[in-house]
Amino acid sequence: MTNDNPDRPAIEVHRIQHLQGEVIKGVAGVDRGESTLDLGTLAALLAGDGACFLLFAAVGRMQHGEGLAPLSLLGTAGPFLAAWYGTALLLGTYSRQELLRKPEQLFKTWAVGVPLGIGLHSLAKGHVPALSFVLVSLASTGAFLASWRAVYNALAGPMEAPARTPGEELRRRKDRKGGPLEFMQLLASLTQRW
């Protein structure tokens, strides 16, 4: 195979198997040299973000004189947690190492996920929320998330500098193991084919 672009490495295609008359479909991903997810970082951020919504629910329930029984607390935080993690999955908030600690990515997820959580909470309660609830929800979740992420980023130190080229990154990493979100993307792409 010839390579017309000297900046791009040549791609070699090797036939692995020839099946007569069979059409084979599948899912393939291209490894562009993005850094892999550090599962410790991912777990810490998933747990910390969730804790922010549990704290929000606990403070709200205490302000209204409601109990902090675990099921009641989860009932209040549940719509916000579902909206947050669902939005994060759709926006790829936890999908790549370099996005995990970016304030812009946190803001995008907050700007979509929290209003969606307010909507889900309102559906569960069966009434339209008061403007004060909307404003307090946006402000307090934003403050909790931003504070938590600032503390995490300060404790975690600077992010690892990326390699200069994707080829250097690939050589450095050798093998790449898929993460949990890549598995979810695989399942989503498979169901879209049905």
Disulfide bonds with the S-S distance in Angstrom:
none
